[in-house]
């Protein structure tokens, strides 16, 4: 089904003008409508929609080893964090992931959050 979400990673090679599917270690669950950006040698995937529910988890893919890890799991944290959501936007500034907006089934968010990569907290 072309509408199903996936956790596959595809890499584009500009020299050969072609795509390949990469094999990664410890992949996250299938997710769509997420935020994605780069922090050093890490691809950051934040929030999104997976398994019929909105997410507030932040994942990191080490681009050298192609190994995934969870940077922030809201189910294991008591600190304040964004409500689960999809379709927001993000960017990296210094050692912070800036997350703006997004939506869930009932709310369109216009809030701004920053996640600190050093302390792994919001």
Secondary structure in CASP SS format (residue, H / E / C, confidence):
PFRMAT SS
TARGET T0000
AUTHOR 0000-0000-0000
METHOD secondary structure of the structure
MODEL  1
X C 1.00
X C 1.00
X C 1.00
X C 1.00
X C 1.00
X E 1.00
X C 1.00
X C 1.00
X E 1.00
X E 1.00
X E 1.00
X E 1.00
X E 1.00
X C 1.00
X C 1.00
X C 1.00
X C 1.00
X E 1.00
X E 1.00
X E 1.00
X E 1.00
X E 1.00
X C 1.00
X C 1.00
X E 1.00
X C 1.00
X C 1.00
X C 1.00
X C 1.00
X C 1.00
X E 1.00
X E 1.00
X C 1.00
X C 1.00
X E 1.00
X E 1.00
X E 1.00
X E 1.00
X E 1.00
X C 1.00
X C 1.00
X E 1.00
X E 1.00
X E 1.00
X E 1.00
X E 1.00
X E 1.00
X E 1.00
X E 1.00
X E 1.00
X C 1.00
X C 1.00
X E 1.00
X E 1.00
X E 1.00
X E 1.00
X E 1.00
X E 1.00
X E 1.00
X E 1.00
X E 1.00
X E 1.00
X C 1.00
X C 1.00
X C 1.00
X C 1.00
X E 1.00
X E 1.00
X E 1.00
X E 1.00
X E 1.00
X E 1.00
X C 1.00
X H 1.00
X H 1.00
X H 1.00
X C 1.00
X C 1.00
X C 1.00
X C 1.00
X C 1.00
X C 1.00
X C 1.00
X C 1.00
X E 1.00
X E 1.00
X C 1.00
X C 1.00
X E 1.00
X E 1.00
X E 1.00
X E 1.00
X E 1.00
X C 1.00
X C 1.00
X E 1.00
X E 1.00
X E 1.00
X E 1.00
X E 1.00
X E 1.00
X E 1.00
X E 1.00
X C 1.00
X C 1.00
X C 1.00
X C 1.00
X E 1.00
X E 1.00
X E 1.00
X E 1.00
X E 1.00
X E 1.00
X E 1.00
X E 1.00
X E 1.00
X C 1.00
X C 1.00
X C 1.00
X C 1.00
X E 1.00
X C 1.00
END
